[in-house]
Amino acid sequence: VRVVWQNFETWAARHLTETDAIVVEMTTNTWEVYDLLAERVHSVTVVHPPHVKMITEMPVMNDKKAAEALAILHAAGLLRGVWVPDQTVRDRRNLVAQRHDRVRAATQAKNRLHSILFRHQIEKPESSLPFSAKRRDFWLSLPVSPVEKLAIELDLETIDQADAQRAKIEAVITEAALSDERLPFLVQIPGISTIGALTILAAIGPIERFPSPKKLVGYAGLGAKVHDSGQKRTTGRITKSGRKDLRAAMVNAAQSAVGSHSHWKQEFARLEPRLGRNKAIVAIARRLLVSLWHILTKHQ
């Protein structure tokens, strides 16, 4: 049965009962659906589509077949539900996502401007802030076609708008982070700023969800792939099958830590010759995350 969103609440009140078990695939308005159904039915299980290979790998898939497959898997107890965050965590994740969108928009605009310089073999301004207001005359006076001039103006406006919006979002993020009693414990970890702390807290939620640091490392996708069958055991690169924002925050913290903290400088110098720069940074990010688990768990 297809039901438009505007009529969904009425349909649910009419057809669903307290004995029904509902499975919801993760999508744009998942949490609105969950909140609407949670008090009406026996249970609501939220699943992440990539975890349900039986559905995503079907040669022929439609809503009816997907619903049937979900029902079979749920009846057999084979579905792995995701954690349902409360409204505070949802709002914080939304803030982090909005900030990421603005950073990405500004980065894309800057890359397009760099490509114009490269295409015309023009040296970029000798400045650490080539897109600042002081450098606008440089960009607007470039000897390019009228169409490219328009593109430059639009990209400069995009950068200004994205930076202004990011500043507003970061002000709200900072206020939210300062109201969290866990913040003082996180910012003592090398490389973690206030923005990074809220990103991490929003991704993790209650640390009690993770009974061991290994579970938290796996949630971040920083654990190694493992194939262990019979007498053969192999390990590979990190899984990257977790929260991307948490993984990125820890990698950023590791990059900052190896440049500013003596202990992590030494660790990086020890690991880099054997692993290479990228793998060494990931290894330090994983160790920082383990430290983070102990700090949040022990509150010290």
C-alpha positions in Angstrom: 0.0 0.0 0.0 1.4 3.4 -1.0 0.6 6.2 1.4 1.6 9.9 0.8 3.4 11.4 3.7 0.6 13.9 4.4 -1.8 11.0 5.1 0.6 8.7 6.8 -0.3 9.6 10.4 -4.0 9.0 9.7 -3.3 5.7 7.9 -1.1 4.6 10.8 -3.7 5.3 13.4 -6.3 3.4 11.4 -4.3 0.3 10.5 -1.5 -0.2 13.0 -1.9 -1.9 16.4 0.1 -2.5 19.5 1.0 -6.0 18.3 2.7 -4.9 15.1 6.5 -5.0 14.6 7.6 -2.4 12.2 10.9 -2.2 10.2 12.0 1.1 8.7 14.8 1.6 6.3 17.1 4.5 7.0 16.2 7.5 4.8 15.6 11.2 4.9 12.7 11.3 7.4 13.5 8.2 9.3 13.3 9.7 12.8 10.0 11.4 12.1 8.5 8.1 11.0 10.0 6.4 14.1 8.6 9.0 16.5 5.2 8.8 14.9 5.1 5.0 15.1 7.0 4.2 18.3 4.1 4.8 20.7 1.5 3.0 18.5 3.1 -0.4 17.8 5.0 -3.1 19.6 8.4 -2.3 18.2 10.1 -0.2 15.5 13.4 -1.4 14.1 15.5 1.0 12.0 17.9 -0.7 9.6 20.7 0.6 7.4 20.1 -0.5 3.8 23.8 -1.6 3.1 23.5 -4.0 6.1 20.6 -5.8 4.3 22.4 -7.4 1.4 19.4 -9.7 0.7 17.5 -6.5 -0.5 20.2 -4.3 -1.9 21.6 -7.1 -4.1 18.3 -8.3 -5.5 18.4 -8.4 -9.4 14.8 -7.3 -9.3 13.8 -5.0 -6.4 10.7 -3.0 -5.8 8.9 -1.8 -2.6 6.8 -5.0 -2.4 9.8 -7.3 -2.6 11.9 -5.2 -0.2 9.0 -5.2 2.4 8.6 -8.9 2.0 12.4 -9.5 2.5 12.5 -7.2 5.5 9.5 -9.1 7.1 11.2 -12.5 6.5 14.5 -11.3 8.0 12.8 -9.7 11.0 10.7 -12.8 11.7 13.9 -14.8 11.7 15.7 -12.4 14.0 18.3 -11.6 11.4 17.9 -7.8 11.2 20.5 -5.6 13.0 18.8 -2.4 14.1 20.7 0.9 14.4 20.7 3.0 17.6 18.0 5.6 17.7 19.4 8.9 19.0 17.4 11.3 21.1 16.4 14.8 19.9 19.5 16.5 21.3 21.9 14.1 19.4 19.8 14.5 16.3 20.0 18.3 16.5 23.8 18.2 17.0 24.3 15.8 14.1 22.2 18.2 12.0 24.4 21.1 13.0 27.6 19.1 12.1 26.1 18.1 8.7 25.1 21.7 7.9 28.6 22.9 8.7 30.1 20.2 6.5 27.8 21.3 3.6 29.0 24.9 3.9 32.7 23.8 4.1 32.2 21.6 1.0 30.5 24.4 -0.9 33.3 26.8 -0.2 36.0 24.2 -1.1 34.3 23.3 -4.4 34.2 27.0 -5.3 37.9 27.5 -4.4 38.8 24.5 -6.5 37.0 25.9 -9.5 38.8 29.2 -9.1 42.2 27.4 -8.9 41.3 25.5 -12.1 40.8 28.8 -13.9 44.3 29.9 -12.9 45.7 26.6 -13.9 43.9 26.6 -17.3 45.3 30.1 -18.1 48.7 29.4 -16.5 48.3 32.3 -14.0 50.2 32.3 -10.7 47.9 32.5 -7.7 48.3 35.4 -5.2 51.2 35.0 -2.9 49.1 34.9 0.3 47.9 32.5 2.8 44.4 33.8 2.2 44.1 34.0 -1.6 40.3 34.4 -1.4 40.1 37.2 1.2 38.5 40.5 0.4 41.9 42.1 -0.1 42.5 39.8 -3.1 39.2 40.3 -4.9 40.7 42.8 -7.3 43.1 40.2 -8.4 40.4 37.7 -9.2 38.0 40.2 -10.9 40.8 41.6 -13.1 41.9 38.3 -14.5 42.3 38.3 -18.4 39.6 35.7 -19.0 36.4 35.4 -21.1 33.2 37.1 -20.0 31.7 33.7 -19.2 34.7 32.9 -16.9 34.4 36.3 -15.3 30.8 35.6 -14.4 31.9 32.2 -13.0 34.6 33.9 -10.9 32.1 36.4 -9.5 29.6 33.6 -8.6 32.3 31.5 -7.0 33.5 34.4 -4.9 29.9 35.1 -3.8 29.6 31.4 -2.9 32.7 31.5 -0.8 31.5 34.6 1.1 28.0 33.2 1.7 29.3 29.8 2.8 31.9 31.3 5.1 29.2 33.6 6.7 26.8 30.7 7.2 29.5 28.5 8.6 30.4 31.2 11.1 26.8 31.3 12.3 26.6 27.5 12.6 29.9 27.3 14.4 28.6 29.9 17.0 25.7 27.6 17.7 28.0 24.5 17.8 30.3 26.2 20.3 27.3 27.1 22.5 26.0 23.5 22.4 29.5 22.1 23.1 30.1 24.3 26.1 26.8 23.2 27.6 28.0 19.5 27.5 29.7 18.4 30.7 31.9 16.0 28.6 33.6 18.8 26.7 36.4 19.4 29.3 37.4 15.8 29.0 37.5 15.8 25.2 39.5 19.0 24.6 42.3 17.7 26.8 43.0 15.2 24.0 45.6 16.6 21.5 44.2 17.8 18.3 40.5 18.0 19.4 39.0 21.4 19.2 35.5 22.6 20.4 34.1 22.0 16.9 35.7 18.6 16.7 34.5 17.7 20.2 30.8 18.3 19.4 31.2 16.4 16.1 32.6 13.4 18.1 29.9 13.7 20.9 27.1 13.9 18.3 28.4 10.8 16.5 29.0 8.7 19.6 26.0 9.6 21.7 26.2 8.0 25.2 29.6 6.3 25.6 27.9 3.6 27.5 26.7 2.2 24.2 30.2 0.9 23.7 31.3 -1.7 26.2 34.9 -1.6 25.0 37.2 0.7 23.0 37.3 -2.0 20.3 33.5 -1.5 19.7 34.0 2.3 19.4 36.9 1.8 16.9 34.7 -0.5 14.8 31.8 2.1 15.0 34.2 4.7 13.5 35.3 2.4 10.8 38.9 2.6 12.0 39.3 -1.1 12.6 41.1 -3.4 10.1 39.3 -5.7 7.8 39.7 -9.3 9.0 39.2 -12.6 7.2 39.5 -15.5 9.6 38.5 -18.9 8.3 39.9 -22.3 9.0 43.7 -22.0 9.5 43.9 -18.8 7.4 43.7 -15.3 9.0 44.3 -12.2 7.0 43.9 -8.5 7.8 43.6 -5.6 5.5 42.9 -1.9 5.4 40.4 -0.1 7.7 36.8 -1.0 7.1 35.5 2.5 6.7 32.1 1.0 7.6 31.0 3.3 10.3 30.2 7.0 11.0 32.2 9.0 8.5 32.0 12.2 10.5 33.6 10.5 13.6 36.3 8.9 11.5 37.1 12.2 9.8 37.2 14.1 13.2 39.7 11.6 14.6 41.9 11.7 11.5 41.9 15.5 11.7 42.8 15.3 15.4 45.6 12.9 14.6 47.0 15.2 11.9 46.9 18.1 14.3 48.4 16.1 17.2 51.4 14.9 15.2 52.3 18.5 14.4 51.8 20.0 17.9 52.2 17.3 20.6 55.6 15.8 21.5 54.3 12.3 22.3 52.4 11.9 19.0 55.3 13.5 17.1 57.5 10.6 18.4 54.8 8.0 17.6 54.4 9.3 14.1 58.1 9.3 13.5 58.2 5.7 14.7 55.3 4.5 12.6 55.8 6.5 9.3 58.9 4.7 8.0 57.1 1.3 8.3 53.5 2.2 7.4 53.8 5.4 5.3 52.2 8.7 6.2 48.5 8.0 5.7 48.5 4.7 7.5 50.5 6.2 10.4 48.0 9.0 10.7 45.1 6.4 10.8 47.0 4.4 13.4 47.3 7.5 15.6 43.7 8.4 15.0 42.7 4.9 16.3 44.9 5.3 19.4 43.4 8.7 20.1 39.9 7.2 19.8 40.9 4.5 22.3 42.1 7.2 24.7 38.9 9.0 24.2 36.9 5.9 25.2 38.8 5.6 28.4 38.6 9.3 29.2 34.8 9.4 28.7 34.2 6.2 30.5 36.3 7.0 33.5 35.5 10.8 33.5 39.1 11.7 34.1 
